[in-house]
Amino acid sequence: MRTVHALLIFALLILSSCSGKRGGAQRYVMTAEDSANGTYFPMRQFVRDQWKMNSGLPITLVKVVTTGGKRDSSYVSGAQVGLGAIMEQFVKTDIGGVELMGRYQVSVIEDEANQTRTFYYEAKFPELYTQKLQVITNPDNGKIKSLFVEAGGNNRKEKPVKLYYVVDRLIQIQEEPGSREEKKTEYFFQIPEGA
């Protein structure tokens, strides 16, 4: 059951979209009021919304794995790649729970030159799994453009990981960044025109 749950979660994230054309579901929208009211970014909700918007779309990915300076690439379908396990890594970084209120420093940065609003969450305590979360949105409509997460490490049992997601374009996972064992896996979206 856990595997099925992980696959569903991963598929949700992979199938995310900025286009209102996909699916009939509403996308999670970030507002400056969310942070002002003490609400942290709910990664689980975001992944769930992405799934609803993109379920059933035929998505192909270019998978690029870099280990020890060597790259290997292949074409894979969203169904074959195990998106559930990939998305589970993002869900694991969720900071939206009530028990985490007050445990993160929150900043909101308006960037008129790049037309973005960035919500930046930094852990106040080193024992928290998610140490940094950056959510970049469109300031006009609140739609999420990208996510960046630093998690694990800091004397925890989990290995450090960096996650980067650009809606409908890229998922990047860096395991043990900066170490000899560093492994970077990237999934580049190949979404059909008009989808």
C-alpha positions as CSV (number, residue, x, y, z in Angstrom):
1,M,0.0,0.0,0.0
2,R,2.9,2.4,0.8
3,T,4.4,1.8,-2.6
4,V,1.1,2.6,-4.3
5,H,0.8,5.7,-2.2
6,A,4.3,6.8,-3.1
7,L,3.7,6.2,-6.8
8,L,0.5,8.3,-6.7
9,I,2.3,11.1,-4.9
10,F,5.2,11.0,-7.3
11,A,2.9,11.0,-10.4
12,L,1.2,14.1,-9.0
13,L,4.3,16.1,-8.8
14,I,5.6,15.0,-12.2
15,L,2.4,15.8,-13.8
16,S,2.2,19.3,-12.4
17,S,1.4,22.2,-14.6
18,C,1.2,26.0,-14.8
19,S,-1.4,25.9,-17.6
20,G,-5.0,26.2,-16.7
21,K,-5.8,24.0,-19.7
22,R,-5.0,20.8,-17.8
23,G,-7.6,19.0,-15.8
24,G,-10.5,20.7,-14.0
25,A,-8.8,20.9,-10.6
26,Q,-7.7,24.2,-8.9
27,R,-4.0,24.6,-8.3
28,Y,-2.6,25.6,-4.9
29,V,-1.8,29.3,-4.9
30,M,0.6,31.0,-2.5
31,T,-0.2,34.5,-1.2
32,A,1.7,36.9,1.0
33,E,-1.1,36.6,3.5
34,D,-0.2,32.9,4.0
35,S,3.1,33.8,5.5
36,A,1.8,36.8,7.3
37,N,-0.8,34.6,9.0
38,G,1.8,32.0,10.0
39,T,0.8,29.4,7.4
40,Y,3.8,27.5,6.0
41,F,3.9,26.0,2.5
42,P,1.9,22.7,2.4
43,M,4.0,20.4,0.1
44,R,1.5,17.6,0.4
45,Q,-1.4,19.8,-0.8
46,F,0.8,21.1,-3.7
47,V,1.7,17.6,-4.9
48,R,-2.0,16.5,-4.6
49,D,-3.1,19.4,-6.7
50,Q,-0.5,18.8,-9.3
51,W,-1.7,15.2,-9.6
52,K,-5.3,16.3,-10.1
53,M,-4.3,18.8,-12.8
54,N,-2.2,16.4,-14.8
55,S,-3.5,12.9,-14.3
56,G,-4.0,11.0,-17.5
57,L,-1.5,13.0,-19.5
58,P,1.1,11.1,-21.6
59,I,4.3,12.6,-20.2
60,T,7.7,11.5,-21.4
61,L,10.8,12.4,-19.4
62,V,14.5,12.6,-20.3
63,K,16.3,11.1,-17.3
64,V,19.9,12.2,-16.7
65,V,21.9,10.6,-13.9
66,T,25.3,12.1,-13.0
67,T,27.6,10.1,-10.7
68,G,31.3,10.6,-10.3
69,G,31.3,13.1,-13.2
70,K,29.8,10.6,-15.6
71,R,26.4,11.2,-17.2
72,D,23.9,8.7,-18.4
73,S,20.6,9.6,-20.1
74,S,17.5,7.8,-21.3
75,Y,13.9,8.5,-22.3
76,V,11.3,7.2,-19.8
77,S,7.6,7.5,-19.5
78,G,6.1,9.1,-16.4
79,A,4.5,5.7,-15.6
80,Q,7.8,3.8,-15.9
81,V,10.0,6.1,-13.9
82,G,8.4,5.5,-10.5
83,L,7.2,9.0,-10.0
84,G,5.6,8.1,-6.7
85,A,9.0,7.4,-5.1
86,I,10.4,10.6,-6.5
87,M,7.5,12.7,-5.3
88,E,7.6,11.0,-1.9
89,Q,11.0,12.8,-1.4
90,F,9.2,16.1,-1.9
91,V,6.2,15.2,0.3
92,K,8.7,14.2,3.1
93,T,9.8,17.8,3.2
94,D,6.3,19.1,4.0
95,I,6.4,21.9,6.6
96,G,2.7,22.7,6.5
97,G,1.8,20.9,9.8
98,V,0.6,22.8,12.8
99,E,3.4,21.1,14.9
100,L,6.0,23.0,12.8
101,M,4.5,26.5,13.4
102,G,7.1,28.8,14.8
103,R,10.0,26.5,13.9
104,Y,10.9,28.3,10.7
105,Q,12.0,31.8,9.9
106,V,9.8,33.1,7.0
107,S,10.8,35.8,4.5
108,V,8.8,37.1,1.5
109,I,10.8,38.7,-1.2
110,E,9.2,40.7,-4.0
111,D,11.4,40.9,-7.2
112,E,9.8,43.2,-9.7
113,A,12.6,42.8,-12.2
114,N,12.0,39.0,-12.5
115,Q,8.3,39.3,-11.8
116,T,8.5,36.8,-8.9
117,R,7.5,36.6,-5.2
118,T,9.7,34.3,-3.2
119,F,8.7,32.6,0.0
120,Y,11.8,31.5,1.9
121,Y,11.6,29.2,4.9
122,E,14.7,28.5,7.0
123,A,14.7,26.1,9.9
124,K,15.4,27.6,13.3
125,F,16.5,24.2,14.7
126,P,19.1,21.9,13.1
127,E,17.2,18.7,14.0
128,L,14.4,19.6,11.6
129,Y,14.4,17.5,8.4
130,T,13.6,20.3,6.1
131,Q,16.3,23.0,6.6
132,K,15.5,25.4,3.7
133,L,12.5,25.7,1.4
134,Q,12.2,28.3,-1.3
135,V,8.9,28.7,-3.2
136,I,9.0,31.0,-6.2
137,T,5.6,32.3,-7.4
138,N,4.1,34.6,-10.0
139,P,3.1,37.7,-7.9
140,D,0.1,38.4,-10.1
141,N,-1.7,35.1,-9.7
142,G,0.2,33.2,-7.0
143,K,0.9,30.2,-9.2
144,I,4.0,28.4,-8.2
145,K,6.9,28.5,-10.7
146,S,9.5,26.5,-8.8
147,L,10.5,24.9,-5.5
148,F,13.9,24.4,-4.0
149,V,14.5,22.3,-0.8
150,E,17.5,21.4,1.3
151,A,16.8,18.6,3.7
152,G,18.5,15.9,5.8
153,G,22.0,16.0,7.1
154,N,22.7,18.0,10.3
155,N,23.5,15.0,12.5
156,R,20.3,13.2,11.3
157,K,20.2,9.6,10.1
158,E,19.0,10.8,6.7
159,K,21.5,11.7,4.1
160,P,21.5,15.3,2.9
161,V,19.5,16.0,-0.2
162,K,18.6,19.0,-2.4
163,L,15.4,19.0,-4.4
164,Y,14.6,21.3,-7.2
165,Y,11.3,21.4,-9.2
166,V,10.4,23.7,-12.0
167,V,6.7,23.2,-12.9
168,D,6.4,21.3,-16.2
169,R,10.1,21.5,-16.9
170,L,12.4,19.8,-14.5
171,I,12.8,17.7,-11.3
172,Q,16.3,17.5,-9.9
173,I,17.4,15.4,-7.0
174,Q,20.9,15.8,-5.5
175,E,21.8,13.1,-3.0
176,E,24.7,13.8,-0.6
177,P,25.6,17.1,-2.4
178,G,29.3,18.1,-2.1
179,S,30.5,14.6,-1.1
180,R,32.3,11.9,-3.1
181,E,29.0,9.9,-3.2
182,E,27.1,12.8,-4.7
183,K,24.5,11.6,-7.2
184,K,22.4,14.0,-9.3
185,T,19.2,12.7,-11.1
186,E,17.3,15.1,-13.4
187,Y,14.0,14.5,-15.1
188,F,13.3,16.9,-18.0
189,F,9.6,17.0,-19.0
190,Q,8.6,16.3,-22.6
191,I,5.0,17.4,-22.6
192,P,3.0,17.2,-25.8
193,E,2.0,20.5,-27.3
194,G,-1.5,21.7,-26.4
195,A,-1.7,19.4,-23.3
